[in-house]
Amino acid sequence: MSSEAQEYINYRLARAKETLEEAELMLANQHLNAAVNRLYYACFYAVSALLLTEGKSSSKHSGVRALFDRGWVKTGRMSQEMGRLYRRLFAQRQRGDYDDLTVFSQADVKTWLIEAREFVAEISDFIRGMSA
């Protein structure tokens, strides 16, 4: 892997972690739609980093989801639950960003935060293991 590719991967992982912190701040301040948005994007950045380890990317969210499902979830390199969580957070982010009258519960968002942290950590650990 080129040093430029590694730099992009590291950047995406750092963005994932920073975006999780943003989600925590949004949750703490009762900005639940914004928190859900940040949770999805944290996972998106982590998946983007993972795809870059194999030189893959997509300019569309649907493409990133498809590449992740096809290359990582369906092959068993990532669990089915990881795939379900990523799709669920995408759907919730879509609802929060585009559907009127969407209200999330704080309990749900707290649960999703825990799951998103685990998601980002698992991908980060996997990537670190690849370069070890």
N, C-alpha and C positions, 0 to 999 in steps of 0.2 A: 504494500500500500504506500502511495506517495506521501510525502510530508504535507503536501497541500490537502490531500484527502483527510489525513489525520487531523489537520487543523480544523477542517469543517466539522468533522465528527466531534471533536472536543468542544467546539463552539456550540453545536446543537445540544450536547449534553449539559453544558453550562446554562444554556437558555432554558432547558427543561427544569433544571433545579431552581433557577431564578423565578421561573413562572409558577412553580409550586409555592414559592414564598409569597408571590403576588396573590395567589389564590387564598393562602392563609390570612393575609391582610384583609382581603375582600370579605372573607367569611367572618372574621373577627368584627368587622364593621357593618355586618348585616347586608352587604351587597352580594346577594346570593346568585343572581344571574351572572354578574361579573366573575364571581368565584368559579362558577361552572364553566364559563368561557375559558378561564385561565387553566382549569384542570384539564380540559380537553387539549389545549395548546401545549401544556407540559408534556402530555403523552405523545402528541403529534411531533414535537421536537425530538423526543427520545426515539420514536419509530423512525423518523427521518435520519437520525444518526445511525441507527441500526442498518437501514437500507444502504447508506453510504459505505458501510463496511464491505459491501459487495458491488460498489459502483452503481447502485440503483437510486433513482429518485423519480419524482413526478411533480408536475406543476399543479396538480389537482389533488384535493383531499381524498376524493374517491380513488384516485390512482395510488396514493400512499396506502390507503386501507387495503386495496386489492393486492398490492405487492406484499404487504405485511401478511395478509391472510394466506396468500399463495406460497410465498417463500419461507415463512416462519411458522405460522400456526398450523397449516395443513401438513407440514413436514414434521411437526412435533418438536421443532427447536424451541418454540414458545408454546405455552399451554393454550388449550381452547378457552380457558377463562380469561387469559390475556386478550385474546381476540374479541371475546364478548364484551369485556370492559371497554376496550377501545371503541368498539361500535356503539356501545351504550352512551359513553361520554360524548361521542360525536352527535348522536341523536338528541341528547339533552342540551348540548350547546346550541344546536340548530333551533330547538324549541325556545330556549332562553333568548337567543339573539333575534329570531324572526317571527315567533308566534306571539300574538297579543294575549295578554292576561295570563301569561305563564308565571307561576309562583312556585318556587322550590322551597322545601322545608329545610330548616337548618340541620336537622338530623340526617336527612339524605345527603346533603352537601358535605357534612362531616364524614360520613361513611365513604363517599366518593373521594374525599381528600386522602383518607387512609389508603384506599385502593390505588389511587394515582401515585402516591408516594412509593408504594410497593412496586408498581408497574415501572416507574422510572428507575428505581433501584435495581430491579431485576435486569432491565436492559443495560444499565450502566455496568453491572457486574458481568454480564455476558460479554459485552464489548471489551472490558478489561481482560477477561479470560482469553479472548481471542488473540490479544497482543502479548500475552504472557509466554 
